[in-house]
Amino acid sequence: MRIPGSPFRLETDEALLADVRARVEAARFPAQQGGDDWQTGTPLDYMRRLRDYWLNSFDWSRWVDRINAFEQRMIDVRGERVHVIVEQGSGPDPLPLLMSHGWPGSFIEFLDIVDKLAHPERHGGRIEDACTVIVASLPGYGLSPAPSRPLAASDIASLWSSLMVEHFEVDHYVAYGSDWGSIVTANMAFTHADRLDGVMMTIAGARPDFASGPPMSAEEKEWVSALQDVQACEGAYQAIQATKPQTLAYAQTDSPIGLAAWIVEKFHAWSAAGPNDDPPFPMDVLLANVMLYWMGGSLAPSWIYMFMDEIGTMRTAKAKVPAVFMIPPDDLFPPTPRVMLERLYDVVNYKLDGIGHFPGLDSPEILVAEIRRMLLPLGRKD
């Protein structure tokens, strides 16, 4: 497989690190509202501990070395520059696998599983299951520069199709996505199926047109009601990022503590953590993810929320490629029932599994196993 683009290495920016440190040291904390749990947002106690860890234990240069251990490319795709991590798989014919993340995640979610997918024989698996793993950062996320204009998930799906077909020149491939990555992947399945053999998602990625099909089942009605309840108490971030992202960006661009508090609250809420528990992820991992947002700026990643209405567009025809689903039971959204997904996709496999919204971090072994079991066979038709 052709590896396009320019080689890329992340450099340690000492001036940036000094600036971050000074801002974290000078952080001004608010009072704690109510109790000391997560009910009203990121608690003061946790943020003080995260600040102490940031100052005394976190080492960004170690993450720079870890990221640079992977082959990276910066690729110009239809006028946008896209950062990708590429791990060429073992064996004579590894299957290309495109992986997409969402907000507030990044390629950090996938670092622990890339080698397992690309080189299964190193981890007790079969070399026949090897993939060439391509982790693409959404425009404005991770190390991908901000796009020249706000891009919808459908726009990114077009970029990703061009990335794989025109730049990597693959004969066929499969795609995995979580969060907005699922929505991008869904758009690829509906409108950019060229050489795409199958998709795997952790959420529906689209909405069916219930008016054009059978009446809603009791299970679907229950899901819609549960989703409305969740949106009432957890959807405020979507509203502000969709309507006033510029206003929010000033605080997140000026205060690393403010940015971290906004992001880590989601890593808590969208997991199996209880209201008195810390997020189930090491502070080191959370801060590495925050650092990527700090380096690139927080505004562009919010732009995609301006296109929330696109997600609600009712699909009247099924996607053009088969789909499999690993639906986490502990997530922002209630688990999408299979009966609803079958209105949208040719559902080859469905499993309620994983732990939360970030399966690459909270259930990596499950994710690797299910990619091998459910997704890869869609691309191995011989």
Secondary structure, 3 states (H helix, E strand, C coil): CCCCCEECCCCCCHHHHHHHHHHHHCCCCCCCCCCCCCCCCCCHHHHHHHHHHHHHCCCHHHHHHHHHCCEEEEEEECCEEEEEEEECCCCCCCEEEEEECCCCCCHHHHCCCHHHHHCHHHHCCCHHHCEEEEEECCCCCCCCCCCCCCCCHHHHHHHHHHHHHHHCCCCCEEEEECCHHHHHHHHHHHHCCCCEEEEEECCCCCEECHHHCCCCCHHHHHHHHHHHHHHHHHCHHHHHHHHCHHHHHHHHHHCHHHHHHHHHHHHHHCCCCCCCCCCCCCHHHHHHHHHHHHHHCCHHHHHHHHHHHHHCCEECCCCCCEEEEEECCCCCCCCCCHHHHHHHCEEEEEEECCCCCCHHHHCHHHHHHHHHHHHHHHHCCC
